[in-house]
Amino acid sequence: MGMSLNEDSKAGAWARTHSQHLSAGLIAVLLGSFLLLGTGFAHSDLLHDAAHDVRHGFTFPCH
């Protein structure tokens, strides 16, 4: 016997929700990494200094 229609739709909804959460988490990690590393190593002094100050504000080692 298989799953009922109601159980099947719940499983499908859970899989979609779980997939969406994983996608959102991955995007957040990539964006955060870019903001932390991309601006930290930027050639623009303004961007670099801003990222440097933020890292010091969060007690993140940067030297």
JOFENUR-V605320 format. One record per backbone hydrogen bond with DSSP energy under -1.0 kcal/mol. NH is the residue of the N-H (numbers start at 0). CO is the residue of the C=O. If there is no record, write none. Layout:
# JOFENUR-V605320
nh & co
NH & CO
NH & CO
This chain:
# JOFENUR-V605320
nh & co
7 & 3
8 & 4
9 & 5
10 & 6
11 & 7
12 & 8
13 & 9
14 & 10
15 & 11
16 & 12
17 & 13
18 & 14
19 & 15
20 & 16
21 & 17
22 & 18
23 & 19
24 & 20
25 & 21
26 & 22
27 & 23
28 & 24
29 & 25
30 & 26
31 & 27
32 & 28
33 & 29
34 & 30
35 & 31
36 & 32
37 & 33
38 & 33
40 & 36
47 & 43
48 & 44
49 & 45
50 & 46
51 & 47
52 & 48
53 & 49
54 & 50
55 & 51
56 & 52
57 & 53
58 & 55
59 & 54
